Amino acid sequence: MIVGDAGRVFGVVEIQGIERFERWLRSYRSRAMTSVAEAYAAAFDRALDAAGDRTPEKRGSLKRSRWRGSPTVLGDRFDVLGGYSAGHAWVNHEIDRPHPRGRWKFLSSAIDEAAPGMALRVAEDAGRALASGGEFRASPRYPGSPGVVA
């Protein structure tokens, strides 16, 4: 204990195990970024679900070519890649022409409609997992790489 001027008392606190606490903080930050990336991947999967309902084919190769890779976390950033791998996907997506079923811009329209409130939903999903001591993990619903579908 240190007694200063005017009789004020100052305490000296030595924190035992500060290195362990610092390791925990670094681990928590890493788990938080992983959880946010995985929660975003799950949100992207929901957009792929909606996009599949908009494709011009009911059960064709275009719909089957949906894919989503595993999230990649790099520091404070993450990437989630996905889409359609069928060679004719871009034609059906980009060209405004009549389709007997579905619509053009099937993927971008699904993402655009999911965008409002997506950040809050991602934060809530990741936050619930972290609050319970775990990490959010998206259940894979699509192939992890863009396989070519004829």
N, CA, C and O of each residue as an XYZ file, in Angstrom:
600
protein
N       0.848     -1.171      0.000
C       0.000      0.000      0.000
C       0.892      1.232      0.000
O       1.926      1.279      0.667
N       0.459      2.231     -0.773
C       1.201      3.482     -0.869
C       0.302      4.590     -0.350
O      -0.851      4.711     -0.763
N       0.833      5.392      0.549
C       0.081      6.533      1.072
C       0.626      7.771      0.387
O       1.818      8.067      0.474
N      -0.246      8.489     -0.290
C       0.174      9.677     -1.024
C      -0.153     10.937     -0.251
O      -0.473     10.898      0.937
N      -0.065     12.057     -0.953
C      -0.358     13.340     -0.326
C      -1.822     13.402      0.110
O      -2.661     12.704     -0.460
N      -2.124     14.180      1.055
C      -3.462     14.382      1.620
C      -4.028     13.075      2.160
O      -5.245     12.923      2.269
N      -3.156     12.138      2.497
C      -3.595     10.907      3.133
C      -4.302      9.925      2.206
O      -4.878      8.943      2.676
N      -4.268     10.173      0.889
C      -4.905      9.236     -0.042
C      -4.093      7.944     -0.105
O      -2.862      7.942     -0.069
N      -4.830      6.867     -0.199
C      -4.188      5.560     -0.234
C      -4.316      4.993     -1.644
O      -5.399      4.991     -2.230
N      -3.217      4.524     -2.167
C      -3.190      3.899     -3.478
C      -2.807      2.446     -3.297
O      -1.917      2.110     -2.515
N      -3.485      1.606     -4.022
C      -3.153      0.193     -3.957
C      -2.338     -0.224     -5.167
O      -2.529      0.292     -6.268
N      -1.454     -1.136     -4.958
C      -0.683     -1.715     -6.047
C      -1.212     -3.125     -6.232
O      -1.215     -3.935     -5.305
N      -1.651     -3.396     -7.425
C      -2.229     -4.698     -7.703
C      -1.338     -5.415     -8.707
O      -1.008     -4.892     -9.772
N      -0.971     -6.604     -8.337
C      -0.211     -7.428     -9.264
C      -1.146     -8.537     -9.737
O      -1.651     -9.323     -8.936
N      -1.364     -8.587    -11.028
C      -2.274     -9.589    -11.571
C      -1.491    -10.854    -11.858
O      -0.539    -10.858    -12.638
N      -1.907    -11.910    -11.219
C      -1.289    -13.208    -11.452
C      -1.897    -13.821    -12.714
O      -3.113    -13.773    -12.897
N      -1.090    -14.377    -13.559
C      -1.598    -15.074    -14.735
C      -2.040    -14.173    -15.858
O      -2.904    -14.565    -16.642
N      -1.477    -12.961    -15.974
C      -1.903    -12.043    -17.023
C      -1.660    -12.637    -18.408
O      -2.426    -12.380    -19.337
N      -0.600    -13.429    -18.551
C      -0.321    -14.045    -19.855
C      -1.464    -14.967    -20.265
O      -1.853    -15.000    -21.433
N      -1.996    -15.707    -19.315
C      -3.116    -16.606    -19.604
C      -4.345    -15.815    -20.038
O      -5.047    -16.208    -20.969
N      -4.599    -14.703    -19.361
C      -5.726    -13.847    -19.717
C      -5.541    -13.264    -21.121
O      -6.492    -13.221    -21.902
N      -4.335    -12.820    -21.445
C      -4.060    -12.281    -22.776
C      -4.250    -13.350    -23.848
O      -4.772    -13.050    -24.922
N      -3.842    -14.582    -23.583
C      -4.054    -15.681    -24.528
C      -5.551    -15.921    -24.731
O      -6.004    -16.158    -25.850
N      -6.311    -15.857    -23.636
C      -7.755    -16.045    -23.727
C      -8.380    -14.951    -24.593
O      -9.236    -15.244    -25.428
N      -7.968    -13.703    -24.409
C      -8.501    -12.602    -25.215
C      -8.202    -12.811    -26.695
O      -9.074    -12.607    -27.540
N      -6.966    -13.219    -27.014
C      -6.631    -13.479    -28.418
C      -7.469    -14.619    -28.971
O      -7.937    -14.561    -30.108
N      -7.655    -15.651    -28.167
C      -8.467    -16.790    -28.585
C      -9.919    -16.357    -28.806
O     -10.548    -16.773    -29.779
N     -10.446    -15.533    -27.917
C     -11.822    -15.072    -28.035
C     -11.997    -14.269    -29.318
O     -12.990    -14.442    -30.025
N     -11.061    -13.408    -29.621
C     -11.140    -12.600    -30.843
C     -11.158    -13.509    -32.066
O     -11.935    -13.294    -32.996
N     -10.313    -14.507    -32.060
C     -10.264    -15.452    -33.175
C     -11.577    -16.216    -33.296
O     -12.106    -16.372    -34.396
N     -12.111    -16.698    -32.161
C     -13.391    -17.412    -32.175
C     -14.520    -16.502    -32.622
O     -15.432    -16.939    -33.323
N     -14.465    -15.236    -32.220
C     -15.507    -14.290    -32.616
C     -15.487    -14.086    -34.131
O     -16.545    -14.108    -34.759
N     -14.325    -13.892    -34.728
C     -14.245    -13.706    -36.180
C     -14.698    -14.965    -36.911
O     -15.402    -14.879    -37.917
N     -14.303    -16.123    -36.416
C     -14.728    -17.377    -37.041
C     -16.242    -17.514    -36.952
O     -16.886    -17.919    -37.920
N     -16.811    -17.182    -35.807
C     -18.262    -17.279    -35.628
C     -19.008    -16.324    -36.549
O     -20.035    -16.688    -37.121
N     -18.506    -15.118    -36.695
C     -19.149    -14.146    -37.583
C     -19.067    -14.642    -39.031
O     -20.055    -14.578    -39.764
N     -17.903    -15.131    -39.441
C     -17.754    -15.641    -40.809
C     -18.681    -16.829    -41.064
O     -19.301    -16.918    -42.123
N     -18.776    -17.735    -40.101
C     -19.652    -18.906    -40.253
C     -21.128    -18.496    -40.264
O     -21.925    -19.051    -41.021
N     -21.486    -17.525    -39.426
C     -22.875    -17.052    -39.411
C     -23.214    -16.375    -40.733
O     -24.334    -16.507    -41.227
N     -22.253    -15.648    -41.311
C     -22.488    -15.060    -42.629
C     -22.639    -16.154    -43.688
O     -23.475    -16.038    -44.584
N     -21.832    -17.217    -43.587
C     -21.950    -18.337    -44.535
C     -23.336    -18.967    -44.453
O     -23.915    -19.330    -45.477
N     -23.869    -19.096    -43.245
C     -25.217    -19.644    -43.085
C     -26.249    -18.713    -43.724
O     -27.208    -19.182    -44.337
N     -26.059    -17.402    -43.586
C     -26.963    -16.438    -44.221
C     -26.855    -16.535    -45.744
O     -27.858    -16.425    -46.449
N     -25.641    -16.739    -46.245
C     -25.455    -16.903    -47.689
C     -26.144    -18.183    -48.168
O     -26.725    -18.208    -49.253
N     -26.078    -19.244    -47.360
C     -26.788    -20.481    -47.713
C     -28.289    -20.239    -47.859
O     -28.922    -20.774    -48.769
N     -28.855    -19.434    -46.961
C     -30.284    -19.132    -47.057
C     -30.587    -18.361    -48.344
O     -31.629    -18.567    -48.967
N     -29.662    -17.466    -48.739
C     -29.840    -16.749    -50.003
C     -29.728    -17.714    -51.185
O     -30.464    -17.573    -52.161
N     -28.817    -18.695    -51.112
C     -28.714    -19.708    -52.171
C     -29.993    -20.533    -52.244
O     -30.437    -20.898    -53.333
N     -30.588    -20.829    -51.090
C     -31.876    -21.544    -51.082
C     -32.923    -20.741    -51.861
O     -33.615    -21.274    -52.728
N     -33.023    -19.453    -51.535
C     -34.006    -18.594    -52.200
C     -33.687    -18.461    -53.684
O     -34.591    -18.451    -54.519
N     -32.400    -18.359    -54.012
C     -32.012    -18.244    -55.420
C     -32.384    -19.505    -56.187
O     -32.785    -19.427    -57.348
N     -32.258    -20.659    -55.554
C     -32.613    -21.911    -56.211
C     -34.080    -21.964    -56.597
O     -34.440    -22.561    -57.612
N     -34.928    -21.339    -55.786
C     -36.358    -21.294    -56.102
C     -36.654    -20.359    -57.276
O     -37.746    -20.395    -57.844
N     -35.674    -19.521    -57.636
C     -35.873    -18.539    -58.705
C     -35.226    -18.958    -60.020
O     -35.408    -18.292    -61.039
N     -34.477    -20.048    -60.009
C     -33.813    -20.462    -61.245
C     -34.849    -20.885    -62.269
O     -35.939    -21.331    -61.912
N     -34.506    -20.745    -63.554
C     -35.468    -21.084    -64.601
C     -35.811    -22.576    -64.671
O     -36.833    -22.938    -65.253
N     -35.002    -23.426    -64.106
C     -35.251    -24.866    -64.150
C     -35.671    -25.351    -62.776
O     -35.136    -24.892    -61.766
N     -36.606    -26.257    -62.724
C     -37.084    -26.757    -61.442
C     -36.058    -27.671    -60.770
O     -35.771    -27.520    -59.582
N     -35.500    -28.630    -61.540
C     -34.534    -29.560    -60.959
C     -33.321    -29.742    -61.873
O     -32.673    -30.787    -61.822
N     -33.007    -28.770    -62.689
C     -31.970    -28.934    -63.690
C     -30.556    -28.755    -63.167
O     -30.321    -28.584    -61.971
N     -29.629    -28.800    -64.107
C     -28.208    -28.712    -63.767
C     -27.845    -27.354    -63.180
O     -26.921    -27.259    -62.373
N     -28.550    -26.316    -63.570
C     -28.273    -24.990    -63.017
C     -28.515    -24.989    -61.506
O     -27.658    -24.563    -60.732
N     -29.663    -25.459    -61.108
C     -29.996    -25.493    -59.680
C     -29.019    -26.385    -58.909
O     -28.645    -26.065    -57.781
N     -28.606    -27.501    -59.515
C     -27.686    -28.434    -58.844
C     -26.264    -27.895    -58.754
O     -25.445    -28.441    -58.016
N     -25.962    -26.842    -59.487
C     -24.585    -26.348    -59.505
C     -24.279    -25.332    -58.402
O     -23.189    -24.761    -58.369
N     -25.235    -25.108    -57.502
C     -24.965    -24.179    -56.395
C     -23.821    -24.708    -55.534
O     -23.705    -25.913    -55.310
N     -22.983    -23.799    -55.058
C     -21.872    -24.192    -54.190
C     -21.546    -23.042    -53.246
O     -21.853    -21.882    -53.518
N     -20.919    -23.395    -52.137
C     -20.440    -22.402    -51.182
C     -19.191    -22.947    -50.500
O     -19.219    -24.028    -49.911
N     -18.114    -22.207    -50.581
C     -16.864    -22.617    -49.951
C     -16.886    -22.330    -48.457
O     -17.754    -21.616    -47.954
N     -15.919    -22.898    -47.768
C     -15.765    -22.621    -46.336
C     -15.282    -21.188    -46.153
O     -14.496    -20.689    -46.959
N     -15.747    -20.527    -45.102
C     -15.267    -19.164    -44.857
C     -13.765    -19.155    -44.599
O     -13.227    -20.059    -43.961
N     -13.106    -18.138    -45.095
C     -11.683    -17.931    -44.861
C     -11.530    -16.671    -44.025
O     -11.956    -15.593    -44.439
N     -10.923    -16.800    -42.846
C     -10.721    -15.658    -41.957
C      -9.263    -15.225    -42.038
O      -8.351    -16.031    -41.856
N      -9.061    -13.945    -42.313
C      -7.718    -13.363    -42.369
C      -7.718    -12.109    -41.500
O      -8.077    -11.026    -41.962
N      -7.316    -12.262    -40.249
C      -7.303    -11.134    -39.326
C      -8.698    -10.617    -39.057
O      -9.543    -11.330    -38.517
N      -8.937     -9.360    -39.440
C     -10.240     -8.723    -39.217
C     -11.156     -8.834    -40.433
O     -12.179     -8.150    -40.493
N     -10.812     -9.675    -41.396
C     -11.615     -9.820    -42.613
C     -11.943    -11.285    -42.825
O     -11.268    -12.173    -42.304
N     -12.982    -11.521    -43.592
C     -13.288    -12.891    -43.976
C     -13.899    -12.894    -45.369
O     -14.462    -11.900    -45.827
N     -13.772    -14.028    -46.021
C     -14.360    -14.225    -47.345
C     -15.252    -15.446    -47.299
O     -14.914    -16.451    -46.674
N     -16.380    -15.358    -47.957
C     -17.258    -16.500    -48.184
C     -17.571    -16.494    -49.680
O     -18.260    -15.601    -50.173
N     -17.068    -17.484    -50.386
C     -17.270    -17.556    -51.825
C     -18.334    -18.587    -52.145
O     -18.448    -19.606    -51.464
N     -19.102    -18.324    -53.168
C     -20.126    -19.273    -53.575
C     -20.893    -18.751    -54.763
O     -20.666    -17.634    -55.228
N     -21.799    -19.569    -55.248
C     -22.607    -19.173    -56.388
C     -23.055    -20.374    -57.180
O     -23.454    -21.395    -56.619
N     -22.985    -20.243    -58.494
C     -23.388    -21.296    -59.430
C     -22.194    -21.630    -60.317
O     -21.494    -20.733    -60.786
N     -21.965    -22.907    -60.544
C     -20.824    -23.300    -61.364
C     -21.208    -23.779    -62.758
O     -20.323    -23.983    -63.589
N     -22.475    -23.962    -63.038
C     -22.892    -24.410    -64.373
C     -22.448    -23.380    -65.410
O     -22.555    -22.174    -65.190
N     -21.948    -23.875    -66.546
C     -21.439    -22.993    -67.579
C     -22.466    -22.000    -68.100
O     -22.107    -20.905    -68.534
N     -23.720    -22.364    -68.062
C     -24.766    -21.473    -68.569
C     -25.390    -20.603    -67.479
O     -26.369    -19.901    -67.738
N     -24.843    -20.639    -66.275
C     -25.428    -19.865    -65.172
C     -25.411    -18.373    -65.466
O     -26.406    -17.686    -65.238
N     -24.297    -17.867    -65.966
C     -24.203    -16.421    -66.186
C     -25.199    -15.955    -67.240
O     -25.733    -14.851    -67.134
N     -25.457    -16.774    -68.254
C     -26.412    -16.387    -69.298
C     -27.806    -16.258    -68.691
O     -28.504    -15.268    -68.911
N     -28.200    -17.277    -67.924
C     -29.531    -17.236    -67.312
C     -29.644    -16.134    -66.270
O     -30.728    -15.596    -66.049
N     -28.531    -15.795    -65.630
C     -28.556    -14.774    -64.590
C     -28.559    -13.371    -65.176
O     -29.277    -12.497    -64.690
N     -27.769    -13.152    -66.209
C     -27.522    -11.797    -66.691
C     -28.425    -11.333    -67.827
O     -28.564    -10.128    -68.040
N     -29.030    -12.234    -68.545
C     -29.817    -11.818    -69.704
C     -31.302    -11.816    -69.354
O     -31.878    -12.830    -68.960
N     -31.893    -10.645    -69.513
C     -33.316    -10.480    -69.218
C     -34.118    -11.017    -70.396
O     -34.292    -10.348    -71.415
N     -34.592    -12.226    -70.230
C     -35.416    -12.841    -71.265
C     -36.513    -13.630    -70.575
O     -36.376    -13.979    -69.403
N     -37.589    -13.916    -71.275
C     -38.683    -14.656    -70.641
C     -38.256    -16.078    -70.268
O     -37.622    -16.771    -71.063
N     -38.601    -16.494    -69.082
C     -38.352    -17.850    -68.616
C     -39.705    -18.465    -68.283
O     -40.558    -17.797    -67.698
N     -39.916    -19.736    -68.648
C     -41.193    -20.364    -68.292
C     -41.358    -20.479    -66.775
O     -42.479    -20.580    -66.276
N     -40.262    -20.465    -66.057
C     -40.272    -20.578    -64.598
C     -39.083    -19.781    -64.091
O     -38.070    -19.661    -64.780
N     -39.200    -19.251    -62.920
C     -38.071    -18.521    -62.337
C     -37.917    -17.132    -62.924
O     -38.851    -16.565    -63.491
N     -36.715    -16.599    -62.774
C     -36.461    -15.239    -63.229
C     -34.983    -15.028    -63.468
O     -34.161    -15.848    -63.059
N     -34.641    -13.947    -64.118
C     -33.241    -13.605    -64.266
C     -32.770    -12.947    -62.974
O     -33.599    -12.613    -62.127
N     -31.499    -12.754    -62.801
C     -30.908    -12.180    -61.575
C     -31.324    -12.983    -60.341
O     -31.552    -12.414    -59.273
N     -31.423    -14.306    -60.491
C     -31.931    -15.143    -59.404
C     -31.050    -15.096    -58.160
O     -31.571    -15.113    -57.045
N     -29.725    -15.037    -58.321
C     -28.849    -14.998    -57.143
C     -28.759    -13.587    -56.569
O     -28.961    -13.392    -55.371
N     -28.458    -12.605    -57.411
C     -28.291    -11.245    -56.877
C     -29.588    -10.714    -56.264
O     -29.545     -9.975    -55.281
N     -30.738    -11.079    -56.829
C     -31.996    -10.595    -56.235
C     -32.222    -11.229    -54.862
O     -32.728    -10.571    -53.953
N     -31.852    -12.500    -54.708
C     -32.008    -13.153    -53.400
C     -31.076    -12.530    -52.366
O     -31.465    -12.345    -51.213
N     -29.857    -12.207    -52.769
C     -28.912    -11.560    -51.852
C     -29.383    -10.149    -51.515
O     -29.341     -9.740    -50.355
N     -29.831     -9.406    -52.524
C     -30.322     -8.040    -52.281
C     -31.497     -8.035    -51.302
O     -31.588     -7.159    -50.442
N     -32.390     -9.009    -51.434
C     -33.549     -9.062    -50.534
C     -33.162     -9.510    -49.132
O     -33.826     -9.145    -48.162
N     -32.097    -10.296    -49.012
C     -31.652    -10.755    -47.695
C     -30.792     -9.712    -46.975
O     -30.637     -9.765    -45.754
N     -30.235     -8.768    -47.734
C     -29.272     -7.814    -47.173
C     -29.807     -6.957    -46.020
O     -29.112     -6.819    -45.013
N     -31.018     -6.372    -46.121
C     -31.483     -5.558    -44.987
C     -31.605     -6.425    -43.729
O     -32.298     -7.442    -43.722
N     -30.938     -6.011    -42.704
C     -30.997     -6.759    -41.450
C     -30.043     -7.936    -41.363
O     -29.982     -8.600    -40.328
N     -29.285     -8.215    -42.443
C     -28.394     -9.367    -42.404
C     -27.304     -9.204    -41.342
O     -26.991    -10.158    -40.631
N     -26.732     -8.024    -41.228
C     -25.671     -7.801    -40.249
C     -26.175     -8.091    -38.831
O     -25.468     -8.703    -38.030
N     -27.390     -7.652    -38.531
C     -27.955     -7.901    -37.204
C     -28.186     -9.400    -36.983
O     -27.877     -9.924    -35.913
N     -28.733    -10.096    -38.002
C     -28.958    -11.542    -37.859
C     -27.641    -12.292    -37.676
O     -27.560    -13.213    -36.864
N     -26.620    -11.905    -38.421
C     -25.299    -12.540    -38.295
C     -24.735    -12.290    -36.897
O     -24.225    -13.207    -36.254
N     -24.829    -11.050    -36.433
C     -24.321    -10.716    -35.096
C     -25.061    -11.489    -34.011
O     -24.445    -11.967    -33.059
N     -26.375    -11.612    -34.149
C     -27.156    -12.356    -33.151
C     -26.777    -13.828    -33.147
O     -26.600    -14.410    -32.077
N     -26.647    -14.448    -34.325
C     -26.263    -15.867    -34.393
C     -24.890    -16.097    -33.783
O     -24.707    -17.000    -32.967
N     -23.927    -15.275    -34.183
C     -22.565    -15.421    -33.662
C     -22.530    -15.112    -32.165
O     -21.860    -15.808    -31.401
N     -23.245    -14.075    -31.749
C     -23.256    -13.689    -30.333
C     -23.839    -14.752    -29.429
O     -23.320    -14.996    -28.340
N     -24.923    -15.394    -29.870
C     -25.517    -16.480    -29.060
C     -24.511    -17.616    -28.863
O     -24.374    -18.149    -27.762
N     -23.823    -17.974    -29.921
C     -22.850    -19.072    -29.817
C     -21.705    -18.692    -28.882
O     -21.294    -19.496    -28.047
N     -21.197    -17.487    -29.017
C     -20.080    -17.058    -28.176
C     -20.506    -16.909    -26.718
O     -19.735    -17.232    -25.814
N     -21.723    -16.424    -26.480
C     -22.208    -16.251    -25.108
C     -22.331    -17.585    -24.395
O     -22.198    -17.660    -23.174
N     -22.585    -18.638    -25.160
C     -22.702    -19.952    -24.529
C     -21.347    -20.654    -24.438
O     -21.269    -21.814    -24.034
N     -20.283    -19.944    -24.815
C     -18.941    -20.506    -24.685
C     -18.462    -21.266    -25.907
O     -17.379    -21.850    -25.886
N     -19.248    -21.268    -26.967
C     -18.860    -22.014    -28.166
C     -18.544    -21.111    -29.326
O     -18.218    -19.936    -29.158
N     -18.648    -21.680    -30.509
C     -18.459    -20.968    -31.766
C     -19.604    -21.323    -32.673
O     -20.114    -22.442    -32.624
N     -20.015    -20.389    -33.499
C     -21.050    -20.682    -34.489
C     -20.403    -21.447    -35.631
O     -19.340    -21.058    -36.116
N     -21.031    -22.524    -36.062
C     -20.575    -23.298    -37.222
C     -21.752    -23.518    -38.151
O     -22.774    -24.074    -37.752
N     -21.605    -23.083    -39.384
C     -22.654    -23.282    -40.383
C     -22.643    -24.738    -40.827
O     -21.584    -25.302    -41.099
N     -23.806    -25.335    -40.897
C     -23.917    -26.702    -41.413
C     -23.809    -26.638    -42.929
O     -24.595    -25.943    -43.572
N     -22.845    -27.354    -43.515
C     -22.709    -27.271    -44.969
C     -23.921    -27.843    -45.689
O     -24.323    -28.979    -45.439
N     -24.507    -27.042    -46.593
C     -25.665    -27.501    -47.358
C     -25.342    -27.635    -48.838
O     -26.113    -28.213    -49.603
N     -24.202    -27.099    -49.230
C     -23.826    -27.118    -50.641
C     -22.393    -27.631    -50.769
O     -21.622    -27.558    -49.812
N     -22.034    -28.146    -51.938
C     -20.640    -28.589    -52.138
C     -19.688    -27.448    -51.844
O     -20.019    -26.281    -52.053
N     -18.508    -27.788    -51.360
C     -17.542    -26.778    -50.956
C     -16.685    -26.228    -52.061
O     -15.852    -25.359    -51.805
N     -16.850    -26.691    -53.279
C     -16.069    -26.134    -54.379
C     -16.938    -26.101    -55.630
O     -17.897    -26.862    -55.755
N     -16.593    -25.220    -56.541
C     -17.422    -25.082    -57.734
C     -17.173    -26.218    -58.735
O     -16.409    -26.055    -59.686
N     -17.804    -27.338    -58.523
C     -17.711    -28.425    -59.478
C     -18.409    -28.029    -60.764
O     -19.378    -27.270    -60.744
N     -17.926    -28.534    -61.864
C     -18.529    -28.181    -63.139
C     -19.707    -29.094    -63.408
O     -19.577    -30.318    -63.374
N     -20.841    -28.503    -63.671
C     -22.059    -29.250    -63.971
C     -22.478    -28.878    -65.381
O     -22.640    -27.700    -65.699
N     -22.651    -29.887    -66.225
C     -23.029    -29.615    -67.623
C     -24.482    -29.183    -67.720
O     -24.974    -28.913    -68.815
